[in-house]
């Protein structure tokens, strides 16, 4: 059964839909956590510390955070592999290019592939910057995430990388949420308008929420 699910195009689309919704849930929670930076270093640093004590005293220090990370890595890998394999199948099924000169899909649809690549590269950079400190622009301070975030967005390239990735994420969410709903059979004639509106709203809220942090640092609202 598992083998059949993974081998079929419908199964891969289902895996993409479920893994995408898992990542979407994480993005919403991550954005809400990021907005705590507007309440000052004490609030933001406490939030970062809480992430490492989730599940205490049942779980040891950082176990809850690592559990979340494992689930996210699995979701990202399944999502990416499924997308790549579906893309290859699509190319093999239609070896000749479309003769239509007018684009038949939305901008978000046509850029899903490159958006996914941009996001994958961004995730690597983001981890190396604010989790391990390997490529951090300033003196990375373990246990001081507020200052680390301010350091990152005090550089032009940190802002460019982050904002480009967030814009790609917004387009990805806009189309991905709609596609997931259709794959999972949620959409129908009466719900389609609501689902499209919700997809647009989620993409807009997430984009504005994430972009607000580097903009706040750049303008001195957060320093």
Backbone bond lengths (Angstrom), bond angles and torsions (degrees), N, CA, C in turn:
res aa  C-N    CA-C-N  psi(-1)  N-CA   C-N-CA  omega(-1)  CA-C   N-CA-C  phi
1 X - - - 1.464 - - 1.530 110.49 -
2 X 1.346 117.07 -47.07 1.457 121.52 179.20 1.519 110.42 -62.97
3 X 1.341 115.47 -40.92 1.458 121.09 -179.86 1.520 109.94 -63.22
4 X 1.351 116.91 -43.11 1.457 121.93 179.91 1.518 110.49 -64.27
5 X 1.323 117.26 -41.95 1.463 121.83 179.10 1.519 110.59 -61.09
6 X 1.324 116.86 -44.54 1.463 120.82 -177.10 1.522 111.53 -71.14
7 X 1.336 117.46 -35.10 1.461 121.07 -175.93 1.520 113.43 -76.80
8 X 1.324 117.91 -28.66 1.459 120.55 -175.71 1.518 111.51 -82.89
9 X 1.319 116.05 151.07 1.462 120.89 177.67 1.515 110.75 -64.40
10 X 1.329 116.26 -38.62 1.474 120.11 178.34 1.521 110.25 -63.67
11 X 1.328 115.99 -40.60 1.461 120.46 178.69 1.522 111.81 -63.64
12 X 1.334 116.38 -43.03 1.464 119.93 179.25 1.528 110.98 -64.99
13 X 1.327 116.89 -38.65 1.467 119.93 177.83 1.530 110.83 -65.99
14 X 1.329 116.44 -36.30 1.461 120.39 177.15 1.521 110.88 -65.92
15 X 1.336 116.18 -43.20 1.465 120.82 177.59 1.526 110.08 -62.15
16 X 1.333 116.94 -41.42 1.460 120.47 177.33 1.522 111.13 -62.05
17 X 1.337 116.24 -41.26 1.471 120.61 -178.38 1.523 111.02 -64.89
18 X 1.332 116.98 -48.47 1.466 121.24 -178.08 1.531 111.01 -66.22
19 X 1.335 116.95 -46.16 1.466 119.88 179.37 1.523 110.76 -64.62
20 X 1.333 116.84 -35.67 1.460 120.51 177.60 1.517 112.16 -65.09
21 X 1.315 117.05 -39.34 1.465 120.51 178.79 1.534 111.23 -68.51
22 X 1.334 116.45 -34.39 1.469 120.32 175.54 1.526 109.47 -62.08
23 X 1.337 116.24 -46.59 1.458 120.53 179.17 1.527 111.65 -65.92
24 X 1.321 116.94 -35.09 1.464 120.52 178.11 1.527 110.50 -64.31
25 X 1.331 116.52 -42.69 1.457 120.25 177.22 1.519 111.41 -60.03
26 X 1.340 115.59 -39.96 1.467 119.87 177.43 1.524 111.07 -64.88
27 X 1.323 116.98 -41.85 1.463 120.73 -179.56 1.525 111.77 -60.50
28 X 1.324 116.20 -42.14 1.468 119.88 179.06 1.526 109.98 -62.37
29 X 1.337 116.67 -47.39 1.469 120.59 179.64 1.528 111.10 -64.14
30 X 1.325 116.54 -39.77 1.465 121.65 -179.03 1.534 110.68 -66.01
31 X 1.334 116.14 -40.32 1.459 119.63 178.52 1.519 111.15 -63.68
32 X 1.332 116.85 -45.08 1.461 120.91 178.87 1.529 110.14 -59.49
33 X 1.320 116.60 -42.43 1.459 120.44 177.99 1.516 112.02 -64.14
34 X 1.346 116.26 -41.08 1.467 120.26 179.23 1.531 112.20 -60.78
35 X 1.326 116.31 -35.56 1.465 120.23 -177.06 1.526 112.47 -67.75
36 X 1.323 117.10 -13.47 1.459 120.28 176.31 1.532 111.82 -65.58
37 X 1.325 116.09 -14.38 1.456 119.42 179.18 1.526 111.40 -63.58
38 X 1.335 116.71 -23.54 1.465 120.77 179.53 1.533 112.43 -73.59
39 X 1.335 116.74 -9.88 1.463 120.97 179.55 1.528 112.08 -99.02
40 X 1.332 115.69 6.82 1.459 119.13 174.65 1.516 113.94 103.93
41 X 1.326 116.78 166.64 1.469 121.68 -177.00 1.520 113.79 -62.69
42 X 1.337 117.06 -36.24 1.462 118.94 -179.12 1.514 111.80 -61.99
43 X 1.323 116.48 -47.45 1.472 122.17 -179.53 1.526 110.78 -64.69
44 X 1.319 116.87 -44.88 1.470 120.80 -177.04 1.521 111.10 -68.01
45 X 1.318 117.26 -42.96 1.460 120.23 179.83 1.522 111.93 -67.48
46 X 1.338 116.78 -34.74 1.475 119.97 175.99 1.519 111.07 -64.55
47 X 1.322 114.99 -39.26 1.472 119.31 177.65 1.531 110.55 -62.45
48 X 1.327 116.14 -45.01 1.469 120.33 178.88 1.529 111.02 -61.45
49 X 1.336 116.59 -37.82 1.462 120.39 177.92 1.522 110.65 -67.83
50 X 1.336 116.34 -39.00 1.469 120.30 179.57 1.522 110.92 -61.11
51 X 1.334 117.38 -36.49 1.464 120.71 178.82 1.525 111.21 -56.74
52 X 1.323 116.26 -31.01 1.461 120.74 -177.84 1.527 112.57 -89.06
53 X 1.323 116.49 -9.83 1.470 119.64 178.61 1.523 111.54 -113.20
54 X 1.330 117.31 11.37 1.471 120.43 176.94 1.524 110.20 -55.36
55 X 1.305 115.85 134.11 1.460 120.56 177.98 1.501 115.00 85.75
56 X 1.332 117.03 -3.08 1.466 120.94 178.01 1.536 109.46 -65.65
57 X 1.335 119.65 137.28 1.472 127.87 7.51 1.520 114.32 -94.64
58 X 1.346 118.27 4.17 1.466 119.71 -179.55 1.525 110.46 -65.69
59 X 1.333 116.00 -44.31 1.459 120.50 -179.20 1.528 110.46 -101.66
60 X 1.326 115.29 148.26 1.459 120.06 176.16 1.530 110.08 -71.67
61 X 1.315 116.18 169.50 1.463 122.84 -178.53 1.532 110.95 -55.84
62 X 1.327 115.68 126.23 1.475 125.22 177.35 1.527 113.98 75.66
63 X 1.343 118.98 -3.90 1.461 119.06 -179.46 1.527 111.49 -64.07
64 X 1.334 116.62 -41.00 1.462 120.45 178.84 1.518 111.19 -62.36
65 X 1.328 116.20 -43.00 1.459 121.10 178.91 1.523 111.10 -63.57
66 X 1.328 116.42 -42.24 1.460 119.39 179.42 1.530 111.70 -67.83
67 X 1.323 116.82 -32.23 1.467 119.94 176.21 1.528 110.08 -63.10
68 X 1.329 115.72 -43.60 1.466 120.57 176.93 1.525 110.02 -61.52
69 X 1.317 116.63 -43.31 1.463 120.97 -179.28 1.521 111.59 -62.34
70 X 1.329 117.08 -41.66 1.466 120.92 -179.85 1.516 110.58 -63.11
71 X 1.334 116.24 -44.79 1.472 120.65 179.34 1.532 109.93 -62.41
72 X 1.331 117.03 -42.27 1.459 121.32 -179.81 1.525 111.91 -65.54
73 X 1.335 116.83 -43.41 1.467 120.12 178.85 1.527 109.90 -61.50
74 X 1.323 116.83 -42.94 1.466 121.08 178.32 1.527 110.44 -61.38
75 X 1.335 116.38 -42.94 1.458 120.94 179.95 1.526 111.19 -64.40
76 X 1.338 116.30 -43.40 1.463 120.92 -179.84 1.528 110.97 -63.93
77 X 1.340 117.44 -44.49 1.458 121.49 -179.17 1.526 110.93 -65.00
78 X 1.327 117.06 -47.32 1.469 120.61 179.71 1.528 110.80 -62.18
79 X 1.334 115.84 -41.15 1.461 121.08 -179.83 1.528 110.66 -64.04
80 X 1.324 115.91 -48.15 1.454 120.62 -177.59 1.522 113.11 -66.62
81 X 1.330 116.88 -44.64 1.462 120.87 -179.51 1.526 110.47 -65.18
82 X 1.319 116.93 -42.92 1.462 120.72 178.90 1.520 110.81 -62.42
83 X 1.337 116.56 -43.68 1.466 120.91 179.95 1.529 110.72 -61.88
84 X 1.337 116.67 -44.01 1.462 120.80 -179.83 1.525 111.10 -63.39
85 X 1.331 116.69 -46.28 1.456 119.93 -177.49 1.526 111.90 -67.55
86 X 1.319 117.04 -37.04 1.465 120.10 176.32 1.521 110.72 -66.19
87 X 1.323 116.47 -37.79 1.459 120.98 178.10 1.527 110.86 -63.66
88 X 1.326 116.57 -42.80 1.461 120.76 178.66 1.528 111.06 -64.27
89 X 1.319 116.39 -39.80 1.461 119.82 177.78 1.517 111.02 -64.28
90 X 1.309 115.97 -39.05 1.457 121.39 -179.72 1.525 110.33 -64.92
91 X 1.331 116.93 -41.45 1.465 121.58 179.12 1.523 110.99 -64.84
92 X 1.332 116.87 -42.17 1.462 120.90 179.92 1.523 111.50 -67.04
93 X 1.329 116.19 -34.76 1.467 120.36 -179.33 1.520 111.34 -72.63
94 X 1.350 116.68 -28.38 1.466 121.34 -179.11 1.522 109.30 -130.79
95 X 1.348 117.18 73.12 1.470 120.58 -176.95 1.524 114.20 -63.36
96 X 1.326 117.18 -28.57 1.461 120.66 179.90 1.513 109.82 -90.67
97 X 1.333 116.50 141.58 1.450 120.65 179.71 1.521 110.67 -69.86
98 X 1.327 116.23 152.14 1.444 121.00 175.32 1.530 110.01 -60.86
99 X 1.333 115.82 143.32 1.457 119.87 179.03 1.517 111.71 -87.89
100 X 1.348 116.86 -10.00 1.453 120.28 -179.97 1.522 109.96 -67.85
101 X 1.308 116.12 132.49 1.460 119.94 177.47 1.513 111.61 -87.23
102 X 1.326 118.28 -24.35 1.455 121.87 179.69 1.519 109.99 -87.48
103 X 1.320 119.31 128.81 1.465 121.37 179.43 1.521 111.04 -55.31
104 X 1.345 117.43 133.58 1.453 121.69 -177.51 1.526 111.73 -98.67
105 X 1.302 117.19 -2.82 1.470 120.48 -178.91 1.516 109.42 -130.05
106 X 1.330 115.47 162.80 1.449 120.42 179.76 1.525 110.52 -68.37
107 X 1.328 115.39 164.52 1.466 120.58 178.97 1.522 109.81 -60.13
108 X 1.340 116.69 -41.10 1.466 120.53 179.70 1.518 111.19 -61.69
109 X 1.351 116.77 -40.92 1.454 120.86 -179.77 1.523 110.94 -64.05
110 X 1.336 116.65 -44.72 1.466 121.06 -176.88 1.519 112.22 -69.65
111 X 1.322 117.38 -22.66 1.471 119.60 -177.58 1.529 113.11 -104.29
112 X 1.325 117.95 9.05 1.464 120.49 -178.98 1.523 111.89 -58.33
113 X 1.343 115.66 -41.70 1.471 119.37 -176.81 1.523 110.61 -64.45
114 X 1.341 116.82 -52.07 1.458 119.87 -179.54 1.516 111.78 -67.65
115 X 1.338 116.07 -32.72 1.458 119.06 176.14 1.514 111.30 -61.95
116 X 1.329 116.12 -39.68 1.458 120.22 177.91 1.522 111.94 -64.34
117 X 1.327 116.68 -40.16 1.466 120.95 178.28 1.529 110.38 -64.16
118 X 1.337 116.06 -45.02 1.469 120.83 178.92 1.519 110.45 -59.36
119 X 1.329 116.70 -44.34 1.461 120.56 -178.81 1.524 111.73 -66.67
120 X 1.319 116.96 -38.49 1.469 120.29 178.64 1.529 110.53 -62.71
121 X 1.339 116.29 -44.77 1.458 119.98 178.49 1.526 111.16 -65.80
122 X 1.338 115.89 -37.19 1.459 119.95 179.74 1.522 111.54 -64.94
123 X 1.327 116.89 -41.22 1.467 120.72 -179.90 1.519 110.32 -57.56
124 X 1.347 116.40 -43.01 1.467 120.68 178.88 1.528 109.75 -61.95
125 X 1.332 116.40 -48.28 1.471 120.28 -179.52 1.521 111.12 -62.92
126 X 1.317 117.15 -42.19 1.467 122.25 -177.16 1.526 110.89 -62.12
127 X 1.333 116.45 -41.87 1.466 121.01 178.82 1.526 110.17 -66.30
128 X 1.335 116.12 -45.56 1.464 119.80 -179.48 1.522 111.90 -66.50
129 X 1.312 116.93 -25.62 1.465 121.02 -178.41 1.525 112.12 -83.88
130 X 1.351 117.07 -55.58 1.461 119.63 -170.71 1.527 115.66 -106.72
131 X 1.330 117.42 -6.89 1.466 119.56 177.24 1.525 111.22 -103.63
132 X 1.320 116.85 -52.12 1.464 120.16 -179.47 1.531 112.41 -95.83
133 X 1.341 116.92 -22.85 1.461 120.67 -179.01 1.513 114.21 77.65
134 X 1.332 117.19 8.50 1.464 121.48 -175.35 1.523 112.92 -60.59
135 X 1.335 117.26 -42.50 1.470 120.49 -178.12 1.527 111.32 -112.31
136 X 1.317 115.85 18.97 1.461 119.82 -177.55 1.522 110.84 -64.24
137 X 1.342 115.86 138.61 1.468 120.81 -174.13 1.528 113.33 -70.66
138 X 1.331 117.35 -36.41 1.463 120.77 -179.54 1.512 111.10 -103.69
139 X 1.306 115.79 -161.89 1.458 119.45 175.87 1.509 109.52 -81.09
140 X 1.335 116.43 102.78 1.467 120.98 -176.58 1.522 110.32 -60.24
141 X 1.347 115.28 129.74 1.460 120.72 -178.01 1.528 109.76 -115.01
142 X 1.299 116.22 108.20 1.462 121.27 178.02 1.520 109.26 -61.63
143 X 1.336 116.52 129.38 1.456 120.81 178.70 1.520 113.98 85.59
144 X 1.346 117.20 4.88 1.469 121.42 178.21 1.537 109.69 -127.99
145 X 1.322 117.36 64.86 1.468 120.84 -175.17 1.522 113.81 -62.19
146 X 1.325 117.52 -32.24 1.471 120.28 179.88 1.528 110.07 -58.77
147 X 1.303 116.86 -50.72 1.457 120.83 -178.80 1.520 111.32 -66.13
148 X 1.337 116.60 -35.88 1.458 119.91 178.68 1.523 111.25 -63.73
149 X 1.335 116.47 -40.65 1.465 120.88 178.15 1.527 110.31 -64.44
150 X 1.324 116.71 -44.89 1.470 121.11 178.61 1.534 110.09 -60.20
151 X 1.325 117.27 -41.49 1.464 121.15 178.47 1.530 110.98 -59.92
152 X 1.331 116.13 -46.34 1.465 120.82 -178.02 1.516 111.59 -60.10
153 X 1.340 115.95 -45.91 1.462 119.41 -175.67 1.529 112.89 -88.17
154 X 1.307 115.93 10.83 1.462 120.58 172.18 1.524 110.83 -93.33
155 X 1.341 116.18 0.67 1.462 121.41 177.24 1.520 109.12 -112.53
156 X 1.317 116.88 145.99 1.461 120.37 -178.10 1.527 111.49 -65.11
157 X 1.348 116.21 -39.42 1.462 118.61 -177.06 1.528 112.09 -72.21
158 X 1.336 116.73 -31.05 1.461 119.54 175.73 1.515 110.89 -63.13
159 X 1.328 115.80 -41.52 1.461 120.62 178.35 1.522 111.92 -67.38
160 X 1.339 116.71 -43.84 1.466 120.74 -178.73 1.524 110.79 -61.89
161 X 1.338 116.62 -48.99 1.465 120.87 -179.73 1.522 110.57 -58.49
162 X 1.320 116.33 -47.16 1.465 121.08 -175.29 1.529 110.98 -66.93
163 X 1.331 117.37 -47.22 1.466 120.41 -176.03 1.530 111.35 -67.57
164 X 1.332 117.95 -40.14 1.464 120.24 176.39 1.525 110.61 -60.53
165 X 1.331 116.46 -43.32 1.463 120.91 179.62 1.526 110.94 -64.73
166 X 1.325 117.01 -39.97 1.467 120.41 -179.75 1.531 110.84 -66.23
167 X 1.326 117.45 -39.87 1.461 120.30 177.28 1.525 110.81 -64.21
168 X 1.326 116.94 -40.34 1.465 120.94 176.18 1.520 110.20 -63.72
169 X 1.329 116.51 -39.60 1.467 121.34 177.59 1.522 111.18 -61.85
170 X 1.336 116.91 -42.16 1.457 120.47 -179.81 1.517 112.09 -59.95
171 X 1.332 116.80 -45.77 1.464 121.01 177.68 1.522 110.98 -64.26
172 X 1.331 115.64 -39.38 1.462 120.81 -179.75 1.531 110.83 -63.88
173 X 1.312 116.63 -43.44 1.465 121.17 179.45 1.526 110.69 -66.56
174 X 1.332 115.99 -42.47 1.460 120.28 -178.54 1.524 111.48 -56.39
175 X 1.322 116.68 -49.19 1.464 119.95 -179.23 1.522 111.57 -80.84
176 X 1.346 116.28 -38.60 1.463 119.81 -175.60 1.507 113.64 -64.89
177 X 1.341 117.69 -40.64 1.459 120.37 179.42 1.522 110.52 -62.70
178 X 1.329 115.41 -43.59 1.467 120.32 178.96 1.527 110.71 -62.87
179 X 1.328 117.27 -45.07 1.464 121.77 179.93 1.527 111.54 -63.42
180 X 1.345 116.43 -40.66 1.464 120.75 179.34 1.525 110.83 -62.55
181 X 1.323 115.95 -41.85 1.465 120.21 179.67 1.524 110.82 -62.24
182 X 1.330 116.46 -41.61 1.464 120.11 179.39 1.533 110.74 -67.75
183 X 1.325 116.75 -42.44 1.468 120.62 -179.80 1.518 112.08 -62.12
184 X 1.325 116.35 -40.41 1.464 121.04 -177.94 1.522 112.85 -84.23
185 X 1.329 117.10 3.16 1.459 121.14 175.17 1.511 114.87 76.77
186 X 1.328 116.86 20.89 1.465 120.17 -179.39 1.520 111.14 -80.50
187 X 1.313 116.57 -33.95 1.455 120.56 -175.77 1.514 113.25 -75.57
188 X 1.296 115.83 148.18 1.457 123.03 170.71 1.523 108.48 -156.58
189 X 1.319 117.46 -175.99 1.458 120.87 -174.32 1.524 112.89 -58.68
190 X 1.326 117.12 -34.15 1.464 119.72 -176.88 1.523 113.08 -89.10
191 X 1.328 116.52 -24.47 1.468 119.59 -176.50 1.519 113.30 -94.38
192 X 1.320 117.94 -16.76 1.464 120.22 -173.25 1.524 113.08 -56.18
193 X 1.332 117.11 -43.57 1.465 119.30 -178.84 1.523 111.00 -63.85
194 X 1.335 116.55 -40.36 1.472 120.75 179.40 1.514 110.25 -65.45
195 X 1.338 116.45 -42.62 1.465 120.73 -179.21 1.526 111.39 -65.19
196 X 1.327 116.99 -40.28 1.468 120.10 178.21 1.527 110.74 -65.18
197 X 1.322 115.71 -40.66 1.468 120.08 178.36 1.523 110.29 -64.34
198 X 1.341 116.57 -42.56 1.457 121.04 179.54 1.527 110.88 -64.95
199 X 1.339 117.09 -39.25 1.464 121.25 178.36 1.527 110.37 -62.44
200 X 1.334 115.87 -45.02 1.472 120.10 178.70 1.526 111.27 -64.20
201 X 1.332 115.92 -40.50 1.464 120.65 -178.79 1.523 110.95 -66.48
202 X 1.325 117.01 -44.79 1.465 120.77 178.62 1.529 110.93 -60.66
203 X 1.330 115.57 -45.18 1.467 119.68 -179.66 1.520 110.79 -62.00
204 X 1.334 116.95 -42.47 1.466 120.90 -178.13 1.522 111.38 -67.63
205 X 1.332 116.86 -45.51 1.463 121.10 -178.45 1.523 110.78 -63.98
206 X 1.332 117.03 -45.22 1.457 120.52 -179.94 1.534 111.06 -64.70
207 X 1.319 116.58 -43.24 1.466 119.91 -179.95 1.529 110.90 -61.99
208 X 1.328 116.51 -49.28 1.464 120.15 -179.41 1.527 111.55 -65.49
209 X 1.325 116.31 -39.41 1.456 120.26 -179.25 1.513 112.48 -63.27
210 X 1.332 116.86 -46.15 1.469 120.40 -179.31 1.528 111.68 -71.63
211 X 1.329 116.98 -41.27 1.470 120.23 -178.24 1.522 111.62 -67.74
212 X 1.335 117.25 -26.81 1.464 120.21 -176.97 1.528 112.40 -60.66
213 X 1.330 117.89 -28.01 1.467 120.71 -177.88 1.529 112.03 -69.92
214 X 1.340 119.97 -55.14 1.471 118.05 177.34 1.523 112.95 -62.78
215 X 1.340 117.04 -35.19 1.465 119.82 178.00 1.525 110.21 -63.23
216 X 1.335 116.66 -39.94 1.469 120.78 179.87 1.536 111.07 -64.70
217 X 1.327 116.16 -37.65 1.464 119.56 178.22 1.529 110.24 -69.73
218 X 1.332 116.01 -43.23 1.457 120.64 -178.65 1.534 111.91 -62.32
219 X 1.333 116.04 -35.74 1.469 120.41 -176.76 1.522 112.94 -91.38
220 X 1.323 116.97 -2.35 1.458 119.86 177.33 1.514 114.50 86.78
221 X 1.332 117.79 1.85 1.469 120.20 177.18 1.518 110.05 -64.77
222 X 1.332 115.57 -37.29 1.477 122.51 174.64 1.522 106.27 -115.73
223 X 1.319 116.67 126.27 1.463 119.22 -179.62 1.523 110.47 -151.60
